[in-house]
Amino acid sequence: MDSCQIVNTSLIRNILVPFDNSKHAVRAFGHALDLARKYHSSIILITVTDEDQTMQWLNDTPSRQHGMDKSRNSEFKRIFKILETQAAKFQIHFEAMILESSTIAESIISFATKKNIDYIVMGTHGNGMVKEMMLGRVSTNIALNAHCPVVLVK
């Protein structure tokens, strides 16, 4: 039997954390902080908003929905500042951004590839169809199709 090889710490430079402010995503961020501290990595946090949701109108009033979307994004930006402060306590380089896309998993996978992400740490909701009961559809898609290792945190 071949011996196990220890992960070369220089291979984990950029950790991506898809973030939706769920309790699972918050735990995933904590896990990513721990990894980034150990491996001297950077954390890139990404929130993907679904354009299909932003196109819905409330009471036939598109401007009201647009206002809700702005407030949702400003809430994410407020949370990003809190997470950035936590990362700074450990001298971890931190970036956060919001992308708009109707294909959340594909956008995350594409972003990870373009930004040379070495590791993805994400929460899983357990939402979805019966065959995906233990994993959410987005996390399943990313885990199966990303070019790099994916850690799912529940």
C-alpha positions as CSV (number, residue, x, y, z in Angstrom):
1,M,0.0,0.0,0.0
2,D,1.3,3.5,-0.9
3,S,1.8,5.8,2.0
4,C,-0.5,8.8,2.4
5,Q,0.9,12.2,1.3
6,I,0.5,15.3,3.4
7,V,-1.1,18.3,1.6
8,N,1.5,20.7,0.4
9,T,0.4,23.9,2.2
10,S,1.5,26.1,-0.8
11,L,-1.2,24.4,-2.8
12,I,-4.0,26.1,-0.8
13,R,-3.6,29.8,-1.5
14,N,-7.1,30.9,-2.3
15,I,-10.2,29.6,-0.5
16,L,-13.6,30.3,-1.9
17,V,-16.6,30.5,0.4
18,P,-20.0,30.7,-1.4
19,F,-22.2,32.6,1.1
20,D,-25.9,33.1,1.6
21,N,-25.9,34.0,5.3
22,S,-27.5,30.7,6.3
23,K,-26.3,29.0,9.5
24,H,-24.5,26.5,7.3
25,A,-22.7,29.3,5.4
26,V,-21.6,30.9,8.6
27,R,-20.2,27.6,9.8
28,A,-18.5,27.1,6.5
29,F,-16.9,30.6,6.9
30,G,-15.6,29.6,10.3
31,H,-14.1,26.4,8.8
32,A,-12.5,28.5,6.0
33,L,-11.0,30.9,8.6
34,D,-9.4,28.0,10.4
35,L,-8.0,26.5,7.1
36,A,-6.8,30.0,5.9
37,R,-5.0,30.5,9.2
38,K,-3.3,27.1,9.1
39,Y,-2.3,27.4,5.4
40,H,-1.7,31.1,5.2
41,S,-4.4,31.4,2.6
42,S,-6.7,34.2,1.3
43,I,-10.5,33.9,1.6
44,I,-12.8,35.0,-1.2
45,L,-16.4,35.2,-0.2
46,I,-19.0,35.2,-2.9
47,T,-22.7,35.7,-2.8
48,V,-24.7,34.9,-5.9
49,T,-28.1,36.5,-6.2
50,D,-30.6,34.7,-8.5
51,E,-31.9,37.1,-11.2
52,D,-35.1,35.1,-11.4
53,Q,-35.9,36.2,-7.9
54,T,-35.1,39.8,-8.7
55,M,-37.5,39.8,-11.6
56,Q,-40.5,39.0,-9.5
57,W,-42.8,41.9,-8.7
58,L,-44.6,42.4,-5.5
59,N,-48.2,43.7,-5.8
60,D,-47.4,44.6,-9.4
61,T,-44.8,47.0,-8.3
62,P,-41.3,46.4,-9.7
63,S,-39.8,49.4,-7.9
64,R,-40.7,47.9,-4.6
65,Q,-38.9,44.6,-5.5
66,H,-35.9,46.6,-6.7
67,G,-35.8,48.4,-3.3
68,M,-35.9,45.0,-1.6
69,D,-33.0,43.8,-3.7
70,K,-31.0,46.8,-2.9
71,S,-31.6,46.4,0.8
72,R,-30.7,42.7,0.6
73,N,-27.4,43.6,-1.1
74,S,-26.7,46.3,1.5
75,E,-27.4,43.7,4.2
76,F,-24.9,41.4,2.6
77,K,-22.4,44.2,2.4
78,R,-22.9,44.9,6.2
79,I,-22.3,41.2,6.9
80,F,-19.2,41.2,4.7
81,K,-17.7,44.0,6.9
82,I,-18.3,41.8,10.0
83,L,-16.6,38.8,8.4
84,E,-13.8,40.9,7.1
85,T,-13.1,42.1,10.7
86,Q,-13.0,38.4,11.8
87,A,-10.6,37.6,9.1
88,A,-8.4,40.6,9.9
89,K,-8.0,39.3,13.5
90,F,-6.0,36.4,12.0
91,Q,-4.3,38.5,9.4
92,I,-6.2,36.7,6.7
93,H,-6.6,38.5,3.3
94,F,-10.3,38.7,2.7
95,E,-12.4,39.7,-0.4
96,A,-16.1,39.6,-0.8
97,M,-18.4,40.2,-3.7
98,I,-21.9,39.9,-5.0
99,L,-22.6,38.4,-8.4
100,E,-26.0,38.3,-10.1
101,S,-26.8,35.2,-12.0
102,S,-29.8,32.8,-12.5
103,T,-27.4,29.8,-12.6
104,I,-25.9,29.9,-9.1
105,A,-23.8,26.7,-9.1
106,E,-22.4,27.3,-12.6
107,S,-21.5,30.9,-11.7
108,I,-19.6,29.7,-8.7
109,I,-17.8,27.0,-10.6
110,S,-16.9,29.5,-13.4
111,F,-15.7,32.0,-10.8
112,A,-13.6,29.4,-9.1
113,T,-11.9,28.4,-12.3
114,K,-11.3,32.0,-13.5
115,K,-9.9,33.1,-10.1
116,N,-7.6,30.1,-9.7
117,I,-9.4,29.0,-6.5
118,D,-7.6,26.1,-4.8
119,Y,-10.3,25.0,-2.3
120,I,-14.0,25.6,-1.9
121,V,-15.6,25.5,1.5
122,M,-19.4,25.8,1.5
123,G,-22.4,25.1,3.6
124,T,-25.1,22.8,2.5
125,H,-28.8,23.2,3.3
126,G,-30.1,19.7,2.6
127,N,-32.8,21.3,0.3
128,G,-33.7,19.7,-2.9
129,M,-35.1,16.5,-4.3
130,V,-35.2,13.2,-2.5
131,K,-32.0,11.9,-4.1
132,E,-30.2,15.0,-2.9
133,M,-31.7,15.0,0.6
134,M,-28.4,15.2,2.3
135,L,-26.9,17.9,0.1
136,G,-28.5,20.9,-1.6
137,R,-28.7,21.1,-5.4
138,V,-26.2,23.9,-5.6
139,S,-23.6,22.2,-3.3
140,T,-24.0,18.9,-5.1
141,N,-23.4,20.5,-8.5
142,I,-20.4,22.3,-7.2
143,A,-18.9,19.3,-5.4
144,L,-19.3,17.2,-8.6
145,N,-18.1,19.7,-11.1
146,A,-15.5,22.1,-9.5
147,H,-11.9,21.8,-10.6
148,C,-10.6,21.9,-7.1
149,P,-11.4,20.1,-3.8
150,V,-14.8,21.1,-2.2
151,V,-15.5,20.8,1.5
152,L,-19.2,20.7,2.5
153,V,-20.1,22.0,6.0
154,K,-23.4,21.2,7.6
